[in-house]
């Protein structure tokens, strides 16, 4: 019946039905997502950040093994966004990224204390706020984004709902757009994993991590989710089109990366 109904309804009607269903499911989340003191403070901060880097370029740094082949010292004076456990390589770099973002539940659950100690502005998924001490002063809380797993969209303004598209990189692309970034360059977004299996399945690492820049990124005993590259590509395509429509661009300077959504550019040629 489901397939028959799908074949009978035009795509716009299906999209409307899907989006309506998603919106109804989120209704119980809305009061806290907009009225909780931590979210009110987050929205205030995001208002201050709107177009703060208008017309500038920025680098979104993935965590793929290709970073080992990328001269990251060139980024010391650039606007940079780091994600998840990128902080593991900060001592080697000698500097930290301008901003930090994380949305995956397992990452924040296991490493929220590490994240809280980072010195730069931090952007996390709102649903993860319960991992943090409710007695924290408002000045010490991360900035929380109201992210969702469903309802595909690109949000040019991240004060409202932001679709995750199965990767924090897509959330960060929306965050960079919100800040007015004109040109985003991706590096370390290898879009390629040696670990295979069902998308989004939670697994426990049995040894060194071959999929990321550091062997202890998701090292032995750490829980993580297998990638959902197909859903990620949907989000990347939405980001590409949104940037292009606004007269901006996203370039991919990842060394040997497998992502084909964005125009490729040689990393060293950017400096």
Secondary structure, 3 states (H helix, E strand, C coil): CHHHHHHHCCHHHHHHHHHHHHHHHHHHHHHHHHHCHHHHHHHHHHHHHCCCCCCCEEEEECCCHHHHHCCHHHHCCCCEEEECCHHHHHHHHCCCCCEEEECCHHHHHHHHHHHHCCCCEEEEEHHHHHHCCCCCCHHHCCEEEEEECCCCCCCCCCCCEEECCCCHHHHHHHHHHHCCCCEEEEECCCCCCCCCCCCCCEEECCCCCCCCCCCCCCCCCCEEECCCHHHHHHHHHHHHHHHHHCCCEEEECCCCCCCCCCEECCHHHHC
